[in-house]
Amino acid sequence: MLSSAAVQPLTASNASDHWRLCVAPMIDVTDRHCRYFHRLLAPRARLYTEMITTGALLHGDAQRHLDFNRQEHPVALQLGGSEPDALVASAKLGAQWGYDEINLNCGCPSERVQKGAFGACLMAEPKLVAECIKAMQDAVSVPVTVKHRLGLDKNESYDFVRDFVGTIYDTGCRVFIIHARNAVLKGLSPKDNREVPPLRYDEAARLKRDFPDAVMVLNGGLTTLGDCEAVLPRFDGVMLGRSPWHDPSVLARLSHAWWPQLTVKTEAEVIEALVGYAGEQIAAKVPLRIVVRPLLGLFNGR
Ligand SMILES: Cc1cc2nc3c(=O)[nH]c(=O)nc-3n(C[C@H](O)[C@H](O)[C@H](O)COP(=O)(O)O)c2cc1C
């Protein structure tokens, strides 16, 4: 059911547990099979879809893009787009499909995304982003959130990102996922854009200090439990991307440490559950290699 939620009742104090551990949206990685696998390892993690563009959703095979297993909850749909009407239509579809959150990508620097005038280049247009977020908030009852960078190209001014976040905060948005480095729009590949611009956790922490009642999730370069525990006192949560892709067992270690009351599956139990899941998927004509691809990292170095 859809209902209007212009003002979201989320604050850092009541929502932080929901975002404490997030697995990042990653194109060609975090498909529904990968998310199912991650859920087996991390019962409380918040899982994000790959970025899905409004064009793909509204003019393509929505079912293929949106279907997910109900065990994936809580699961967030990440959208790529910059037109309020298309974003509203896509957010409504996502909410109807049962997603727990709609996230707008304001951090992807790829040329393809720049041509579509969305992703990281939206950071130069905070008023447009605010318009999009407000329109989506008015259309769906689940939280509408933003994933963004700290700045664009060589601009490392804190005022730039503070004003970006502030403009969106004024719409009622209360969850910001900060990939704590700049995006370089010309001259760096997406891969280099995840490695070359320096990480600036202190700048991200300033945002948390300036917007204390917003949920601020830190992303970028977090690999181990130790990394995450070192930054958590200054943030409400962490988002990990490449590390659970390369070594999924980190999700089980984080879950053990942060939710000791939960039973976290052993590796053997995870594999057993996946065998059952793979059987169902094969029966539904999904190729086995796609279902088991996310598993490969579990056997790294063995
Ligand atoms: C293969 C790959 C695909 C990615 N696709 C997306 C995406 O669809 N949307 C997005 O916001 N970020 C995307 N990212 C960026 C990650 O979400 C994350 O911000 C980045 O990898 C930094 O986090 P990490 O250091 O934990 O990997 C992608 C990253 C990788 C490695």
The ligand as an SDF file (V2000), in Angstrom:
LIG
                    3D

 31 33  0  0  0  0  0  0  0  0999 V2000
   31.7140   -3.4780   -9.2370 C   0  0  0  0  0  0  0  0  0  0  0  0
   31.1690   -2.2630   -8.5300 C   0  0  0  0  0  0  0  0  0  0  0  0
   29.9410   -1.7570   -8.9130 C   0  0  0  0  0  0  0  0  0  0  0  0
   29.4050   -0.6270   -8.2550 C   0  0  0  0  0  0  0  0  0  0  0  0
   28.1420   -0.1990   -8.5790 N   0  0  0  0  0  0  0  0  0  0  0  0
   27.5710    0.8020   -7.8390 C   0  0  0  0  0  0  0  0  0  0  0  0
   26.1950    1.1440   -7.9960 C   0  0  0  0  0  0  0  0  0  0  0  0
   25.4540    0.5270   -8.7700 O   0  0  0  0  0  0  0  0  0  0  0  0
   25.7130    2.1680   -7.2480 N   0  0  0  0  0  0  0  0  0  0  0  0
   26.4850    2.8540   -6.3420 C   0  0  0  0  0  0  0  0  0  0  0  0
   25.9950    3.7540   -5.6690 O   0  0  0  0  0  0  0  0  0  0  0  0
   27.7750    2.5260   -6.1510 N   0  0  0  0  0  0  0  0  0  0  0  0
   28.3150    1.5070   -6.8550 C   0  0  0  0  0  0  0  0  0  0  0  0
   29.5940    1.1250   -6.5920 N   0  0  0  0  0  0  0  0  0  0  0  0
   30.3360    1.8100   -5.5270 C   0  0  0  0  0  0  0  0  0  0  0  0
   30.1060    1.0840   -4.1910 C   0  0  0  0  0  0  0  0  0  0  0  0
   28.7520    1.1100   -3.8170 O   0  0  0  0  0  0  0  0  0  0  0  0
   30.9410    1.7470   -3.0750 C   0  0  0  0  0  0  0  0  0  0  0  0
   30.5200    3.0720   -2.9210 O   0  0  0  0  0  0  0  0  0  0  0  0
   32.4400    1.7520   -3.3990 C   0  0  0  0  0  0  0  0  0  0  0  0
   32.8700    0.4930   -3.8780 O   0  0  0  0  0  0  0  0  0  0  0  0
   33.2440    2.1280   -2.1570 C   0  0  0  0  0  0  0  0  0  0  0  0
   33.0220    1.2080   -1.1170 O   0  0  0  0  0  0  0  0  0  0  0  0
   34.0970    0.0390   -0.7720 P   0  0  0  0  0  0  0  0  0  0  0  0
   35.4230    0.7150   -0.5780 O   0  0  0  0  0  0  0  0  0  0  0  0
   33.5590   -0.6020    0.4690 O   0  0  0  0  0  0  0  0  0  0  0  0
   34.1170   -0.8810   -1.9520 O   0  0  0  0  0  0  0  0  0  0  0  0
   30.1400    0.0200   -7.2340 C   0  0  0  0  0  0  0  0  0  0  0  0
   31.3830   -0.5140   -6.8720 C   0  0  0  0  0  0  0  0  0  0  0  0
   31.8920   -1.6490   -7.4970 C   0  0  0  0  0  0  0  0  0  0  0  0
   33.2190   -2.2050   -7.0400 C   0  0  0  0  0  0  0  0  0  0  0  0
  1  2  1  0
  2  3  1  0
  2 30  2  0
  3  4  2  0
  4  5  1  0
  4 28  1  0
  5  6  2  0
  6  7  1  0
  6 13  1  0
  7  8  2  0
  7  9  1  0
  9 10  1  0
 10 11  2  0
 10 12  1  0
 12 13  2  0
 13 14  1  0
 14 15  1  0
 14 28  1  0
 15 16  1  0
 16 17  1  0
 16 18  1  0
 18 19  1  0
 18 20  1  0
 20 21  1  0
 20 22  1  0
 22 23  1  0
 23 24  1  0
 24 25  2  0
 24 26  1  0
 24 27  1  0
 28 29  2  0
 29 30  1  0
 30 31  1  0
M  END
$$$$
